[in-house]
């Protein structure tokens, strides 16, 4: 597996950080929960960079989206939210798929 060097790593983060914001924006949650989801999404982006194989020739953004979403959903499962937010959250999860 071909590894990223520091400059490529930083470049890939800067070029794909918008994916995290776009994916988190699809979930209708409070600002406090949104911050938690952003943090989880950033961790997912970094995980995607670490496991991505440069030599396979895939587009990184298409590879990273499921990994970022997985990190966000794992975080959602551990957050306690109010009943009103649950209704909005279920509706937003359905629209993400």
N, CA, C and O atoms as a GROMACS GRO file, in nm:
protein
  388
    1UNK      N    1   0.086  -0.119   0.000
    1UNK     CA    2   0.000   0.000   0.000
    1UNK      C    3   0.089   0.123   0.000
    1UNK      O    4   0.184   0.134   0.078
    2UNK      N    5   0.058   0.214  -0.087
    2UNK     CA    6   0.134   0.338  -0.098
    2UNK      C    7   0.088   0.435   0.010
    2UNK      O    8  -0.032   0.460   0.023
    3UNK      N    9   0.179   0.489   0.087
    3UNK     CA   10   0.144   0.580   0.197
    3UNK      C   11   0.152   0.726   0.152
    3UNK      O   12   0.226   0.760   0.060
    4UNK      N   13   0.073   0.808   0.217
    4UNK     CA   14   0.076   0.951   0.192
    4UNK      C   15   0.200   1.010   0.261
    4UNK      O   16   0.239   0.962   0.367
    5UNK      N   17   0.259   1.113   0.202
    5UNK     CA   18   0.357   1.189   0.278
    5UNK      C   19   0.283   1.304   0.345
    5UNK      O   20   0.165   1.325   0.320
    6UNK      N   21   0.352   1.378   0.430
    6UNK     CA   22   0.286   1.482   0.509
    6UNK      C   23   0.214   1.584   0.421
    6UNK      O   24   0.101   1.622   0.452
    7UNK      N   25   0.276   1.628   0.314
    7UNK     CA   26   0.216   1.732   0.230
    7UNK      C   27   0.092   1.680   0.158
    7UNK      O   28  -0.007   1.751   0.144
    8UNK      N   29   0.097   1.556   0.112
    8UNK     CA   30  -0.022   1.498   0.049
    8UNK      C   31  -0.134   1.480   0.150
    8UNK      O   32  -0.250   1.505   0.120
    9UNK      N   33  -0.098   1.436   0.270
    9UNK     CA   34  -0.195   1.414   0.378
    9UNK      C   35  -0.269   1.544   0.407
    9UNK      O   36  -0.392   1.547   0.414
   10UNK      N   37  -0.194   1.651   0.425
   10UNK     CA   38  -0.253   1.782   0.454
   10UNK      C   39  -0.339   1.829   0.336
   10UNK      O   40  -0.448   1.883   0.356
   11UNK      N   41  -0.291   1.809   0.215
   11UNK     CA   42  -0.365   1.849   0.096
   11UNK      C   43  -0.498   1.773   0.085
   11UNK      O   44  -0.602   1.833   0.057
   12UNK      N   45  -0.494   1.643   0.109
   12UNK     CA   46  -0.616   1.562   0.099
   12UNK      C   47  -0.718   1.604   0.204
   12UNK      O   48  -0.837   1.608   0.176
   13UNK      N   49  -0.672   1.634   0.324
   13UNK     CA   50  -0.764   1.682   0.428
   13UNK      C   51  -0.828   1.813   0.385
   13UNK      O   52  -0.950   1.828   0.392
   14UNK      N   53  -0.746   1.907   0.340
   14UNK     CA   54  -0.800   2.038   0.300
   14UNK      C   55  -0.894   2.029   0.180
   14UNK      O   56  -0.992   2.104   0.172
   15UNK      N   57  -0.867   1.939   0.089
   15UNK     CA   58  -0.951   1.925  -0.030
   15UNK      C   59  -1.081   1.850  -0.004
   15UNK      O   60  -1.177   1.863  -0.081
   16UNK      N   61  -1.086   1.771   0.103
   16UNK     CA   62  -1.203   1.687   0.127
   16UNK      C   63  -1.276   1.716   0.258
   16UNK      O   64  -1.371   1.646   0.292
   17UNK      N   65  -1.234   1.817   0.328
   17UNK     CA   66  -1.299   1.851   0.456
   17UNK      C   67  -1.446   1.894   0.433
   17UNK      O   68  -1.530   1.879   0.522
   18UNK      N   69  -1.473   1.946   0.315
   18UNK     CA   70  -1.610   1.987   0.284
   18UNK      C   71  -1.707   1.868   0.291
   18UNK      O   72  -1.825   1.885   0.319
   19UNK      N   73  -1.656   1.746   0.264
   19UNK     CA   74  -1.742   1.628   0.270
   19UNK      C   75  -1.802   1.611   0.410
   19UNK      O   76  -1.919   1.576   0.424
   20UNK      N   77  -1.721   1.635   0.511
   20UNK     CA   78  -1.769   1.621   0.649
   20UNK      C   79  -1.880   1.722   0.674
   20UNK      O   80  -1.984   1.686   0.730
   21UNK      N   81  -1.860   1.847   0.633
   21UNK     CA   82  -1.963   1.949   0.654
   21UNK      C   83  -2.092   1.916   0.579
   21UNK      O   84  -2.201   1.934   0.632
   22UNK      N   85  -2.079   1.868   0.455
   22UNK     CA   86  -2.198   1.833   0.377
   22UNK      C   87  -2.275   1.717   0.439
   22UNK      O   88  -2.398   1.720   0.446
   23UNK      N   89  -2.203   1.616   0.485
   23UNK     CA   90  -2.270   1.500   0.542
   23UNK      C   91  -2.336   1.533   0.676
   23UNK      O   92  -2.447   1.488   0.702
   24UNK      N   93  -2.270   1.611   0.759
   24UNK     CA   94  -2.328   1.648   0.888
   24UNK      C   95  -2.449   1.740   0.869
   24UNK      O   96  -2.544   1.735   0.947
   25UNK      N   97  -2.446   1.824   0.767
   25UNK     CA   98  -2.558   1.916   0.741
   25UNK      C   99  -2.687   1.841   0.709
   25UNK      O  100  -2.795   1.897   0.726
   26UNK      N  101  -2.678   1.719   0.664
   26UNK     CA  102  -2.798   1.641   0.632
   26UNK      C  103  -2.874   1.596   0.757
   26UNK      O  104  -2.991   1.560   0.749
   27UNK      N  105  -2.808   1.599   0.873
   27UNK     CA  106  -2.871   1.559   0.998
   27UNK      C  107  -2.925   1.684   1.066
   27UNK      O  108  -2.850   1.777   1.094
   28UNK      N  109  -3.054   1.686   1.093
   28UNK     CA  110  -3.119   1.801   1.157
   28UNK      C  111  -3.111   1.785   1.308
   28UNK      O  112  -3.201   1.729   1.371
   29UNK      N  113  -3.003   1.836   1.365
   29UNK     CA  114  -2.979   1.823   1.510
   29UNK      C  115  -2.939   1.960   1.565
   29UNK      O  116  -2.915   2.054   1.490
   30UNK      N  117  -2.932   1.969   1.698
   30UNK     CA  118  -2.893   2.094   1.762
   30UNK      C  119  -2.747   2.126   1.732
   30UNK      O  120  -2.671   2.041   1.686
   31UNK      N  121  -2.709   2.249   1.759
   31UNK     CA  122  -2.571   2.292   1.733
   31UNK      C  123  -2.470   2.214   1.817
   31UNK      O  124  -2.360   2.185   1.772
   32UNK      N  125  -2.508   2.180   1.939
   32UNK     CA  126  -2.418   2.104   2.026
   32UNK      C  127  -2.394   1.964   1.969
   32UNK      O  128  -2.281   1.916   1.966
   33UNK      N  129  -2.500   1.900   1.925
   33UNK     CA  130  -2.487   1.767   1.866
   33UNK      C  131  -2.412   1.777   1.734
   33UNK      O  132  -2.331   1.690   1.701
   34UNK      N  133  -2.439   1.883   1.659
   34UNK     CA  134  -2.370   1.902   1.531
   34UNK      C  135  -2.219   1.910   1.550
   34UNK      O  136  -2.143   1.855   1.471
   35UNK      N  137  -2.176   1.978   1.655
   35UNK     CA  138  -2.032   1.986   1.684
   35UNK      C  139  -1.973   1.848   1.710
   35UNK      O  140  -1.864   1.816   1.662
   36UNK      N  141  -2.046   1.766   1.784
   36UNK     CA  142  -2.002   1.629   1.810
   36UNK      C  143  -1.993   1.549   1.680
   36UNK      O  144  -1.899   1.473   1.659
   37UNK      N  145  -2.093   1.567   1.594
   37UNK     CA  146  -2.093   1.495   1.467
   37UNK      C  147  -1.980   1.541   1.375
   37UNK      O  148  -1.921   1.460   1.304
   38UNK      N  149  -1.950   1.671   1.378
   38UNK     CA  150  -1.838   1.720   1.298
   38UNK      C  151  -1.706   1.657   1.344
   38UNK      O  152  -1.624   1.615   1.263
   39UNK      N  153  -1.689   1.652   1.475
   39UNK     CA  154  -1.568   1.591   1.528
   39UNK      C  155  -1.557   1.444   1.486
   39UNK      O  156  -1.450   1.398   1.447
   40UNK      N  157  -1.668   1.372   1.494
   40UNK     CA  158  -1.668   1.232   1.452
   40UNK      C  159  -1.640   1.221   1.302
   40UNK      O  160  -1.570   1.130   1.258
   41UNK      N  161  -1.697   1.313   1.224
   41UNK     CA  162  -1.673   1.313   1.080
   41UNK      C  163  -1.528   1.339   1.044
   41UNK      O  164  -1.474   1.279   0.952
   42UNK      N  165  -1.464   1.430   1.118
   42UNK     CA  166  -1.322   1.456   1.095
   42UNK      C  167  -1.238   1.333   1.126
   42UNK      O  168  -1.142   1.302   1.055
   43UNK      N  169  -1.275   1.263   1.233
   43UNK     CA  170  -1.204   1.138   1.265
   43UNK      C  171  -1.224   1.036   1.154
   43UNK      O  172  -1.131   0.963   1.119
   44UNK      N  173  -1.344   1.030   1.098
   44UNK     CA  174  -1.371   0.940   0.987
   44UNK      C  175  -1.290   0.975   0.864
   44UNK      O  176  -1.241   0.886   0.794
   45UNK      N  177  -1.275   1.105   0.838
   45UNK     CA  178  -1.194   1.149   0.724
   45UNK      C  179  -1.049   1.106   0.741
   45UNK      O  180  -0.986   1.058   0.647
   46UNK      N  181  -0.996   1.124   0.859
   46UNK     CA  182  -0.858   1.084   0.886
   46UNK      C  183  -0.843   0.932   0.874
   46UNK      O  184  -0.744   0.883   0.821
   47UNK      N  185  -0.941   0.860   0.923
   47UNK     CA  186  -0.936   0.713   0.910
   47UNK      C  187  -0.936   0.673   0.762
   47UNK      O  188  -0.861   0.584   0.722
   48UNK      N  189  -1.020   0.739   0.683
   48UNK     CA  190  -1.026   0.709   0.540
   48UNK      C  191  -0.891   0.735   0.472
   48UNK      O  192  -0.848   0.657   0.386
   49UNK      N  193  -0.826   0.842   0.510
   49UNK     CA  194  -0.694   0.873   0.452
   49UNK      C  195  -0.594   0.765   0.490
   49UNK      O  196  -0.512   0.724   0.408
   50UNK      N  197  -0.601   0.718   0.612
   50UNK     CA  198  -0.504   0.617   0.659
   50UNK      C  199  -0.520   0.483   0.588
   50UNK      O  200  -0.421   0.415   0.564
   51UNK      N  201  -0.643   0.444   0.553
   51UNK     CA  202  -0.664   0.313   0.492
   51UNK      C  203  -0.674   0.318   0.340
   51UNK      O  204  -0.677   0.213   0.275
   52UNK      N  205  -0.678   0.436   0.282
   52UNK     CA  206  -0.691   0.449   0.136
   52UNK      C  207  -0.565   0.401   0.067
   52UNK      O  208  -0.454   0.434   0.108
   53UNK      N  209  -0.583   0.323  -0.038
   53UNK     CA  210  -0.470   0.271  -0.116
   53UNK      C  211  -0.457   0.353  -0.244
   53UNK      O  212  -0.542   0.345  -0.333
   54UNK      N  213  -0.351   0.430  -0.252
   54UNK     CA  214  -0.328   0.517  -0.367
   54UNK      C  215  -0.313   0.439  -0.497
   54UNK      O  216  -0.348   0.488  -0.604
   55UNK      N  217  -0.261   0.320  -0.488
   55UNK     CA  218  -0.228   0.243  -0.608
   55UNK      C  219  -0.350   0.182  -0.677
   55UNK      O  220  -0.340   0.139  -0.792
   56UNK      N  221  -0.463   0.176  -0.610
   56UNK     CA  222  -0.582   0.116  -0.671
   56UNK      C  223  -0.651   0.208  -0.770
   56UNK      O  224  -0.731   0.163  -0.852
   57UNK      N  225  -0.622   0.337  -0.763
   57UNK     CA  226  -0.676   0.431  -0.861
   57UNK      C  227  -0.819   0.476  -0.838
   57UNK      O  228  -0.880   0.532  -0.928
   58UNK      N  229  -0.874   0.452  -0.720
   58UNK     CA  230  -1.009   0.496  -0.691
   58UNK      C  231  -1.010   0.645  -0.657
   58UNK      O  232  -0.909   0.702  -0.617
   59UNK      N  233  -1.127   0.706  -0.674
   59UNK     CA  234  -1.144   0.845  -0.635
   59UNK      C  235  -1.158   0.850  -0.482
   59UNK      O  236  -1.242   0.780  -0.426
   60UNK      N  237  -1.076   0.932  -0.417
   60UNK     CA  238  -1.074   0.932  -0.271
   60UNK      C  239  -1.208   0.972  -0.211
   60UNK      O  240  -1.252   0.910  -0.114
   61UNK      N  241  -1.274   1.073  -0.266
   61UNK     CA  242  -1.399   1.121  -0.205
   61UNK      C  243  -1.506   1.011  -0.203
   61UNK      O  244  -1.580   1.000  -0.106
   62UNK      N  245  -1.514   0.932  -0.309
   62UNK     CA  246  -1.612   0.823  -0.311
   62UNK      C  247  -1.577   0.715  -0.210
   62UNK      O  248  -1.666   0.650  -0.155
   63UNK      N  249  -1.450   0.695  -0.185
   63UNK     CA  250  -1.405   0.599  -0.086
   63UNK      C  251  -1.433   0.650   0.055
   63UNK      O  252  -1.470   0.572   0.143
   64UNK      N  253  -1.415   0.780   0.077
   64UNK     CA  254  -1.421   0.837   0.211
   64UNK      C  255  -1.563   0.854   0.265
   64UNK      O  256  -1.584   0.844   0.386
   65UNK      N  257  -1.660   0.880   0.180
   65UNK     CA  258  -1.796   0.911   0.225
   65UNK      C  259  -1.855   0.802   0.316
   65UNK      O  260  -1.906   0.835   0.422
   66UNK      N  261  -1.850   0.674   0.279
   66UNK     CA  262  -1.906   0.572   0.370
   66UNK      C  263  -1.832   0.564   0.504
   66UNK      O  264  -1.894   0.536   0.607
   67UNK      N  265  -1.704   0.587   0.503
   67UNK     CA  266  -1.627   0.581   0.628
   67UNK      C  267  -1.662   0.699   0.718
   67UNK      O  268  -1.675   0.683   0.839
   68UNK      N  269  -1.677   0.817   0.658
   68UNK     CA  270  -1.717   0.935   0.735
   68UNK      C  271  -1.857   0.916   0.793
   68UNK      O  272  -1.880   0.944   0.910
   69UNK      N  273  -1.950   0.867   0.710
   69UNK     CA  274  -2.087   0.843   0.757
   69UNK      C  275  -2.090   0.740   0.869
   69UNK      O  276  -2.166   0.755   0.965
   70UNK      N  277  -2.009   0.637   0.857
   70UNK     CA  278  -2.003   0.536   0.963
   70UNK      C  279  -1.960   0.598   1.096
   70UNK      O  280  -2.019   0.569   1.200
   71UNK      N  281  -1.858   0.683   1.092
   71UNK     CA  282  -1.811   0.750   1.214
   71UNK      C  283  -1.918   0.840   1.274
   71UNK      O  284  -1.936   0.844   1.396
   72UNK      N  285  -1.990   0.911   1.188
   72UNK     CA  286  -2.098   0.999   1.234
   72UNK      C  287  -2.210   0.918   1.298
   72UNK      O  288  -2.261   0.955   1.404
   73UNK      N  289  -2.250   0.809   1.235
   73UNK     CA  290  -2.359   0.727   1.287
   73UNK      C  291  -2.322   0.660   1.418
   73UNK      O  292  -2.406   0.647   1.507
   74UNK      N  293  -2.198   0.616   1.431
   74UNK     CA  294  -2.153   0.558   1.557
   74UNK      C  295  -2.165   0.662   1.668
   74UNK      O  296  -2.209   0.631   1.779
   75UNK      N  297  -2.125   0.786   1.639
   75UNK     CA  298  -2.135   0.893   1.740
   75UNK      C  299  -2.281   0.922   1.773
   75UNK      O  300  -2.314   0.945   1.889
   76UNK      N  301  -2.368   0.922   1.672
   76UNK     CA  302  -2.511   0.947   1.696
   76UNK      C  303  -2.570   0.846   1.793
   76UNK      O  304  -2.653   0.880   1.876
   77UNK      N  305  -2.528   0.722   1.782
   77UNK     CA  306  -2.582   0.617   1.869
   77UNK      C  307  -2.546   0.640   2.016
   77UNK      O  308  -2.616   0.593   2.105
   78UNK      N  309  -2.438   0.711   2.040
   78UNK     CA  310  -2.393   0.730   2.179
   78UNK      C  311  -2.441   0.862   2.240
   78UNK      O  312  -2.414   0.888   2.358
   79UNK      N  313  -2.511   0.945   2.164
   79UNK     CA  314  -2.557   1.075   2.212
   79UNK      C  315  -2.700   1.063   2.262
   79UNK      O  316  -2.785   1.004   2.196
   80UNK      N  317  -2.726   1.120   2.379
   80UNK     CA  318  -2.862   1.127   2.431
   80UNK      C  319  -2.926   1.256   2.378
   80UNK      O  320  -2.873   1.365   2.399
   81UNK      N  321  -3.038   1.241   2.311
   81UNK     CA  322  -3.106   1.358   2.256
   81UNK      C  323  -3.252   1.355   2.296
   81UNK      O  324  -3.305   1.251   2.336
   82UNK      N  325  -3.318   1.471   2.284
   82UNK     CA  326  -3.459   1.482   2.323
   82UNK      C  327  -3.550   1.412   2.222
   82UNK      O  328  -3.506   1.380   2.111
   83UNK      N  329  -3.675   1.389   2.260
   83UNK     CA  330  -3.771   1.322   2.173
   83UNK      C  331  -3.796   1.400   2.044
   83UNK      O  332  -3.810   1.340   1.938
   84UNK      N  333  -3.802   1.533   2.052
   84UNK     CA  334  -3.824   1.614   1.932
   84UNK      C  335  -3.708   1.597   1.834
   84UNK      O  336  -3.729   1.591   1.712
   85UNK      N  337  -3.588   1.591   1.887
   85UNK     CA  338  -3.472   1.574   1.800
   85UNK      C  339  -3.469   1.436   1.737
   85UNK      O  340  -3.419   1.420   1.626
   86UNK      N  341  -3.522   1.336   1.805
   86UNK     CA  342  -3.526   1.201   1.750
   86UNK      C  343  -3.611   1.198   1.624
   86UNK      O  344  -3.572   1.135   1.525
   87UNK      N  345  -3.726   1.263   1.626
   87UNK     CA  346  -3.814   1.266   1.510
   87UNK      C  347  -3.741   1.331   1.391
   87UNK      O  348  -3.743   1.277   1.280
   88UNK      N  349  -3.678   1.445   1.415
   88UNK     CA  350  -3.604   1.512   1.308
   88UNK      C  351  -3.487   1.428   1.260
   88UNK      O  352  -3.456   1.425   1.141
   89UNK      N  353  -3.423   1.360   1.352
   89UNK     CA  354  -3.308   1.279   1.319
   89UNK      C  355  -3.345   1.161   1.233
   89UNK      O  356  -3.275   1.129   1.137
   90UNK      N  357  -3.456   1.094   1.266
   90UNK     CA  358  -3.501   0.980   1.185
   90UNK      C  359  -3.534   1.027   1.044
   90UNK      O  360  -3.499   0.960   0.947
   91UNK      N  361  -3.600   1.139   1.033
   91UNK     CA  362  -3.634   1.192   0.900
   91UNK      C  363  -3.507   1.225   0.821
   91UNK      O  364  -3.502   1.200   0.700
   92UNK      N  365  -3.407   1.282   0.886
   92UNK     CA  366  -3.284   1.318   0.815
   92UNK      C  367  -3.204   1.194   0.777
   92UNK      O  368  -3.140   1.192   0.672
   93UNK      N  369  -3.207   1.090   0.861
   93UNK     CA  370  -3.136   0.965   0.828
   93UNK      C  371  -3.196   0.899   0.705
   93UNK      O  372  -3.125   0.843   0.622
   94UNK      N  373  -3.327   0.906   0.694
   94UNK     CA  374  -3.394   0.847   0.578
   94UNK      C  375  -3.355   0.922   0.452
   94UNK      O  376  -3.336   0.860   0.347
   95UNK      N  377  -3.342   1.054   0.459
   95UNK     CA  378  -3.308   1.132   0.340
   95UNK      C  379  -3.161   1.119   0.303
   95UNK      O  380  -3.126   1.147   0.188
   96UNK      N  381  -3.073   1.078   0.396
   96UNK     CA  382  -2.930   1.061   0.366
   96UNK      C  383  -2.909   0.940   0.276
   96UNK      O  384  -2.823   0.941   0.188
   97UNK      N  385  -2.988   0.835   0.296
   97UNK     CA  386  -2.972   0.712   0.216
   97UNK      C  387  -3.015   0.738   0.078
   97UNK      O  388  -3.010   0.648  -0.006
   0.00000   0.00000   0.00000
